[in-house]
Amino acid sequence: MKLREITSFLETLAPLAYQEDYDNSGLIVGYPDKEISGALISLDCTESVLDEAIELGLNLIISHHPIVFKGLKKFNGKTYVERVVMKAIKHDIALYAIHTNLDHVSVGVNNKICDKLGIKNPAILRSREDSLRKLVTFCPEAHAEEVRAAIFRAGAGEIGNYSECSYNATGTGTFNASEGASPFVGMPGKQHHESEIRIETIYPVYLEQKILAALTETHPYEEVAYDLYPLNNSHPQVGSGMIGNLESETDELEFLNFVKERLGARVIRHTALRTKKIRRVAVCGGSGSFLLPHAMQAGADIFITGDFKYHEFFDAEEKLIIADVGHFESEQFTQELLLELITEKFSNFALRLTLQNTNPINYLI
C-alpha cells in the first residue's frame, strides 16, 4: 500500500486545515509514494517507539503528537527530537502525526473519551468559526443538475447529518459577448437573455479550490459567474471539546471514581465537590483549560481534561467541578481510535498498537 493512501484517508477524516496554527500535523518524514508494509500506532513518537517499529519491521509510525513542533536547525543527535528524526530517516521509516486536527472533528479524540465515559449524544463544545463560506453561481437550467452534482462531490452542501444541500431559484441572466469570445449561447455583439438557475450552497473553506475547480470544469459557460460569501456561522461538526449527558444522574464522588477507573488515571486533581448530582459532562483531551468558560456556559456539571494550572482552578467559582485527569490519561485512547478507524477502512493492513508507555510523567503514591 502507498503511504498516500493511508494519509489521504486520515486527512479526509481530520483535514489538516483543522489543526491549530502552532501544530505540525501531517507527514513529517517520508515520501507519499513510499510502499508501506505496516504501521505502529502511538500517542507519542519517542525513541523507544521507533525502536519497536524497527524490531517489528514496520515502516510507518502514526502518532497523535508530532515529534517535530518547530523548526530544526541542526541534526547532531543532541536532543531526542533530532535523534528520532535522524534514526527514522536512516531506517526508512515514515512518521505521520494527526494531532489537533483529530481533536477538532466529531469522530475524533473527544468523541472517544465520551464513548469511554458513557456520555450520550455528545456535541462539539466550542464550534470552529470562520470555517464556512457560501457559493452562489448561475447556470442554464438544463445544466443545473450536472453542476450541483459536481460541487456536491467536491464537498459542498453538507450541513450536519444532511448532504447535497442547496437553494435554487430561477431568474434571467443577461450578457453581451465581445468579439473573439465563444459564448455557449447567444451571439457576439448582441445582448442575450438566458433563463438560469441560481444555486446557493455552503462549503468548508479548506475545500474551496477543489469546489471551484469542479464548478468551472462542469459549467457550460466560457466565463463562469459565481460569488463567494464569508459566513459568521460556526461549524457544528468541527471544534474543540465535547459535551453531553450521562444516562442518569450520578453522585459526584462516585462519578469521579468511575472516571479514574475508566481513564486509568493514577490521580485526579479536582475542585471542591458541590454536593450536587452529575448529569451533564464536558470533556477535552489534552490541555483544555481554555474551554472552561464554554463548559460553564453550556451548563456542564463537571469538566474533564488535563493540564490545569493552579490559579485556573479558582475560575470554576463552584459553578462546576474541574477534573484534571492528566494530559496522557485523557488522550491515551486516541491510539485505540486510530486502530479502529484505519482497520475499518483497510482491513488487511498490518497495524499494531505500541507496547511502550510514552507518558513522561510518573506518580509517587
Secondary structure as UniProt FT lines:
FT   HELIX           3..13
FT   HELIX           16..18
FT   TURN            21..22
FT   STRAND          26..29
FT   TURN            32..33
FT   STRAND          39..42
FT   HELIX           47..56
FT   STRAND          60..63
FT   HELIX           80..90
FT   TURN            91..92
FT   STRAND          94..97
FT   HELIX           100..103
FT   TURN            106..107
FT   HELIX           109..117
FT   STRAND          120..128
FT   STRAND          132..140
FT   HELIX           141..143
FT   HELIX           144..153
FT   TURN            154..155
FT   TURN            160..161
FT   STRAND          167..176
FT   TURN            179..180
FT   TURN            188..189
FT   STRAND          191..204
FT   HELIX           205..207
FT   HELIX           208..218
FT   STRAND          226..230
FT   STRAND          235..250
FT   HELIX           252..262
FT   TURN            263..264
FT   STRAND          269..270
FT   STRAND          278..287
FT   HELIX           289..291
FT   HELIX           292..297
FT   TURN            298..299
FT   STRAND          302..306
FT   HELIX           310..316
FT   TURN            317..318
FT   STRAND          321..324
FT   HELIX           327..331
FT   TURN            332..333
FT   HELIX           334..345
FT   TURN            347..348
FT   STRAND          351..353
//
